[in-house]
Amino acid sequence: MHKSSGADFTDFGGWTMPVAFDSIRQEHFAVRDAAGLFDVSHMSEVVVRGPDDRALLNRLTTNDVRALTPGDAQYTCFLNESGVIIDDAVVYRQPKRDGYLFVPNVGHGELMTTRLLEYANEWSMDVSISDSTSELALVAVQGPDAVETVDAVSSGSVSAISRFSCCRLEVAGVSCLVARTGYTGEDGVEIFVDSEDSEELWASLNSVQPCGLGARDTLRLEAGLLLSGQDFDPDDEPRTPIEAGLTFVVDFETEFVGRQALERQRESGPKQRLVGLRIEGRGIPRNGYDVLVDGERIGHVTSGTKSPTFNVPLAFCYVDCNHADPGTTVQVEVRDRMVEATVIDQRFLETLE
């Protein structure tokens, strides 16, 4: 279906994904101004059920899974024993007490399934864990008109679903799990559907601008949302939630893998932390570019783009904490020349509006 729409493709985490259907700029503003339609079936889905499902997830994620009632969702992190982020995910407690569904990033379904099984066996927990990535498609409709758009083809009220909640509805006659979540900084929904019904669901929403990975990246960066494998990675960019600005999803009152390491870092303070950059000169910062002050390297860029909304280059970077205050002037080395930049809060939609 995407090929027939004339989409441009790229390889992403083992998947062939649309980068753009029209232009990244057109798709970006469709989401900011109205609504955009994304195929995000490359995201992994893992289902956890059984008497110890809640206990297992609560010991392997940083947030408090016990706070979730059926139909609730929460953003969280999975850590290793050193407190480093393995992955971030949204955990859904499925309606009617039907266990938990969580959504790791692309290519991580098997990794996370194996990890949970190993810990469940070590702790003698009674659970079933299945990687459902191939059985489930995931479609996102995002933007100020997204909920109204999906409501028009749904059997129930999508607008009645609270933020970070989910329920089962029929969308265009297809049974779906509809969640009021997203990755763009706008309101909207993410719709889980059996893979065999995905074409029918996609076709029912053909009035909405289809969007690819390009717009998804510019939208998430403007919203201050991190990308697994780029803004953190256990091998190439090992970062804790404290360094990555994700302490709001850490509940230190729960017993989770990596907590002791995080407590030590919280007491001593991290050496670096994630900040946003607004580029004052010409040049787009890219992953790996050095950030300097007075010729001394103080950090590096992890994500960067020319913001369609604000028409300036923006970036995430990790910098030494003594240079992390908003308003600090730094330089970014862009193709062998120094470009001036200002440290700002990475939630650009809130900071720059």
Stockholm file with secondary structure:
# STOCKHOLM 1.0

chainA/1-353         MHKSSGADFTDFGGWTMPVAFDSIRQEHFAVRDAAGLFDVSHMSEVVVRGPDDRALLNRLTTNDVRALTPGDAQYTCFLNESGVIIDDAVVYRQPKRDGYLFVPNVGHGELMTTRLLEYANEWSMDVSISDSTSELALVAVQGPDAVETVDAVSSGSVSAISRFSCCRLEVAGVSCLVARTGYTGEDGVEIFVDSEDSEELWASLNSVQPCGLGARDTLRLEAGLLLSGQDFDPDDEPRTPIEAGLTFVVDFETEFVGRQALERQRESGPKQRLVGLRIEGRGIPRNGYDVLVDGERIGHVTSGTKSPTFNVPLAFCYVDCNHADPGTTVQVEVRDRMVEATVIDQRFLETLE
#=GR chainA/1-353 SS CTGGGTCEEEEETTEEEEEESSCHHHHHHHHHHSCEEEECTTSCCEEEESTTHHHHHHHHSSSCGGGCCTTBEEEEEEECTTSCEEEEEEEEECGGGCCEEEECCTTCHHHHHHHHHHHHHHTTCCCEEEECTTTEEEEEEESTTHHHHHHTTBSSCSTTSCTTBEEEEEETTEEEEEESCCSSSSCEEEEEEEGGGHHHHHHHTTTSEEECHHHHHHHHHHTTCCCBTTTBBTTTBCCCTTTTTCGGGCCTTSCCTTHHHHHHHHHHCCSEEEEEEEECSSCCCCTTCEEEETTEEEEEEEEEEECTTTSSEEEEEEEEGGGCSTTCEEEEEETTEEEEEEEECSCHHHHHC
#=GC SS_cons         CTGGGTCEEEEETTEEEEEESSCHHHHHHHHHHSCEEEECTTSCCEEEESTTHHHHHHHHSSSCGGGCCTTBEEEEEEECTTSCEEEEEEEEECGGGCCEEEECCTTCHHHHHHHHHHHHHHTTCCCEEEECTTTEEEEEEESTTHHHHHHTTBSSCSTTSCTTBEEEEEETTEEEEEESCCSSSSCEEEEEEEGGGHHHHHHHTTTSEEECHHHHHHHHHHTTCCCBTTTBBTTTBCCCTTTTTCGGGCCTTSCCTTHHHHHHHHHHCCSEEEEEEEECSSCCCCTTCEEEETTEEEEEEEEEEECTTTSSEEEEEEEEGGGCSTTCEEEEEETTEEEEEEEECSCHHHHHC
//
